């Protein structure tokens, strides 16, 4: 074997390209079960890529890290009462998680228990409201039909806020308001774009007065956002599809920000995925449709310059997105610090600014 072969044999593997690189231990008490009393009193870790450092702040300090001419990009989707709890013909409990409407009053949904809810089975939600399971989909979900005179009204009346599975409690009255961003508008998500949960009207006003413009995008978050990557090679992972829309005036605003030397700050992974979907050939293009963009190393996002995000699940596509934005080594360092310093993780947890 030649010298060149010897050197290659001793080179360390490139980290961040395998799913196992995104494993980490998170003590259960780090998983936030409730939001903070005030949205903007959550903690904010600032990850400075140029300096390779992390510093600790409060979320209301965010204006210190943005400047006049920057654009804050928010996802205006609104969570709907997608979780339907009912009973099977036997009287045993069942659950339907509505994902997205299809044609003719049908929906794509996740069902529990999946082995029992075969095509032809019915789940009764309430008087005058039932769900028929019709057929499986290629994604492993189900097509279901809602049986009601006014399905939308029945969902609003009997549906539950679909808190993520790692929140080990039932949804309560407070979640109706707190599991929405203050700028939520278009209903269609089964999970909140959680980085936006930290913003208050007062904080948004402060940023506007500072000269930070706001651009709105829409991406309806699906349950696939919580799906771990179960294959060793992330390239083989099948990414979930989510509906997005960016209006022409918003694409123009983003282009004008870049042209004037301003920076684009995406609020959350959903906003970043939308920006990456519409940013092609060096420009932002308005549009709508379904995106399955998967942002991970070694790809470096070009649609945003900064990102506000929460702390994510091990082996998740969201954690890989953070590594693509921050760099793998700095991401691991930031997460090690977050665990050591008692940051609160996941949807109701603390935030990180990658700057």
Secondary structure as UniProt FT lines:
FT   HELIX           3..10
FT   TURN            15..16
FT   HELIX           19..22
FT   HELIX           28..30
FT   HELIX           39..41
FT   STRAND          43..48
FT   TURN            49..52
FT   STRAND          53..58
FT   HELIX           59..65
FT   TURN            68..69
FT   STRAND          71..75
FT   STRAND          77..79
FT   STRAND          83..87
FT   TURN            89..90
FT   STRAND          93..101
FT   TURN            104..105
FT   STRAND          106..112
FT   TURN            114..116
FT   TURN            119..120
FT   STRAND          122..126
FT   TURN            127..128
FT   STRAND          129..136
FT   TURN            138..139
FT   STRAND          142..147
FT   TURN            149..150
FT   HELIX           151..158
FT   TURN            165..166
FT   TURN            173..174
FT   HELIX           175..178
FT   TURN            182..183
FT   STRAND          186..189
FT   HELIX           194..198
FT   HELIX           201..209
FT   TURN            210..211
FT   STRAND          213..219
FT   HELIX           223..226
FT   HELIX           234..236
FT   STRAND          242..246
FT   HELIX           248..259
FT   TURN            260..261
FT   STRAND          264..267
FT   HELIX           269..278
FT   STRAND          279..280
FT   TURN            281..282
FT   STRAND          283..284
FT   STRAND          287..291
FT   TURN            297..298
FT   STRAND          306..310
FT   TURN            314..315
FT   HELIX           317..326
FT   HELIX           328..340
FT   TURN            341..342
FT   TURN            347..348
FT   STRAND          351..354
//
